Amino acid sequence: MRDVAQLAGVGIKTVSRVVNGEPNVSPATAERVRRAATDLLYEPDVHAGNLRRADGRTRTLGLLVSSVANPFAAQVHRAIERVATEYGYAVLAASLEDDPDAELRAVTALARRRVDGFIVTPVRDDQSYLRVHADRGTPLVCVDRAPHGIETDCVVTANVEGARDAVRHLVSFGHRRIAFLGDLERIETARLRREGYLSELAAAGIDADPALIVLGLHDDVTATAVVRRLLTLPDPPTAIFSSQNLITIGTVRALQQLGREREVAVVGFDDVETSDLIKPAITTIAQDPDRIGRLAAERLFAHLDGDTSPARQVVVPTRLVVRGSGEIPAPAASRRDPSPGSDAGRRSSSA
C-alpha cells in the first residue's frame, strides 16, 4: 500500500479509502490510485481491511458441499454463488467427499478466514460443534441434509415422499420385485429414501425382500456390478429404484451391457444429465437444486441482515418426470397380487 501511495503521490490513508470504497476522495485522485495499484499489481489484504471496516465483515461465505463429483451438489453450489454475487459476496467452497472428518477440518479452515456465515451440507452424525460459531454471531444454514445437535435453518428435499412416489409408480405397472440401490447408510438422505421405499412397499402390500436391498453404494462403477449380480438371482428384480444419480448411471450401464434396458424398469432419484437422450430415457424423481441452493443462501443473508426468527426447516418438493424407463410393465409371471380388494391389488391388476 505504501508503494501505491508513493506512485500515486497521495497518503496511505487516501489509498485505504479508495481500496475500501470510502467517500471523500475526488474522482481524479481515486483514478490515480487505482491506476497505480494496477501498475504495481497490488491486491488489498482482505483480512487487514476487515479490521478497519465498520461492520467487520469479510464479504465472504463458507460453503461445504457433499462432493463436487455429484452433479446435484455442483448445481446447489452454483445457485448459492448466484445469490451471493447479487449481495456482493464471494463464496469459499470446500468439497467434503462425504468424509465426516473433512467437515470439521473445512469449517475450522473457513472460520480462520473469518467468513461471515456458513452454508453446510452435514456429513457428520453431530453438528453440535457449530455452536461455538453460532454463539459468536456467525449465521449458519444447512443444506440438503438436516443438522443434528444444533438448531439452525435448513433447506432439504422431500426425500421420503419422493421415494414413495418412485415405488408407487413402479407398482402401478405391476412390479412387485423392486430392488432398492442405496447410498452410504451414514448419509441421512440415503436413510430417508430407503424409509420411503419400505413405507410404500408396505402400503402396497408387498413384502420387502432383503436380497433386493443393497446399501453402501456411492459410485457408478459399484452400482454397475451390483445390478449385474442382482439380475442373476433365481428370482431377479423386474424393476429398480436407484436412490442417487451416480448409482442411476451405473444401473443404466449394467442394463445396457446386458441388453436388458427395455426389460427392467428403472426410476432414479435425482435427475441425470442427458437422461432424456438415453434409450429408453430415464424416468426420475427430480429434485430442484437451484431452488434449494437459492433458498439456503437467502436464509443466510436474511440472518446477516438481522433476522433473528427461530430456526426452521424448508422442505422442497420433488416431482416425478416420466420418460420411459419406469414405464416398462412387469412380466405377467412376476405379478403376485396381494390380498383381494386391497388398494395395491387394484393398482396392480389395472396396470
C-alpha positions, 0 to 999 in steps of 0.5 A: 500500500505504501508503494501505491501511495508513493506512485500515486503521490497521495497518503496511505490513508487516501489509498485505504479509502479508495481500496475500501470504497470510502467517500471523500476522495475526488474522482481524479485522485481515486483514478490515480490510485487505482491506476497505480495499484494496477501498475504495481499489481497490488491486491488489498489484504482482505483480512487487514481491511476487515479490521478497519471496516465498520461492520467487520465483515469479510464479504465472504461465505463458507460453503461445504458441499457433499462432493463436487463429483455429484452433479446435484451438489455442483448445481446447489453450489452454483445457485448459492454463488448466484445469490451471493454475487447479487449481495456482493459476496464471494463464496469459499467452497470446500468439497467434503467427499462425504468424509465426516472428518473433512467437515470439521477440518473445512469449517475450522479452515473457513472460520480462520478466514473469518467468513461471515456465515456458513452454508453446510451440507452435514456429513457428520452424525453431530453438528453440535460443534457449530455452536461455538460459531453460532454463539459468536454471531456467525449465521449458519444454514444447512443444506440438503441434509438436516443438522443434528445437535444444533438448531439452525435453518435448513433447506432439504428435499422431500426425500421420503415422499419422493421415494414413495412416489418412485415405488408407487409408480413402479407398482402401478405397472405391476412390479412387485420385485423392486430392488432398492440401490442405496447410498452410504447408510451414514448419509441421512438422505440415503436413510430417508429414501430407503424409509420411503421405499419400505413405507410404500412397499408396505402400503402396497402390500408387498413384502420387502425382500432383503436380497433386493436391498443393497446399501453402501453404494456411492459410485457408478462403477459399484452400482454397475456390478451390483445390478449385474449380480442382482439380475442373476438371482433365481428370482431377479428384480423386474424393476429398480429404484436407484436412490442417487444419480451416480448409482442411476448411471451405473444401473443404466450401464449394467442394463445396457451391457446386458441388453436388458434396458427395455426389460427392467424398469428403472426410476432414479432419484435425482435427475441425470444429465442427458437422461432424456437422450438415453434409450429408453430415457430415464424416468426420475424423481427430480429434485430442484437444486437451484431452488434449494441452493437459492433458498439456503443462501437467502436464509443466510443473508436474511440472518446477516441482515438481522433476522433473528426468527427461530430456526426452521426447516424448508422442505422442497418438493420433488416431482416425478418426470416420466420418460420411459424407463419406469414405464416398462410393465412387469412380466405377467409371471412376476405379478403376485397380487396381494390380498383381494380388494386391497388398494395395491391389488387394484393398482396392480391388476389395472396396470 
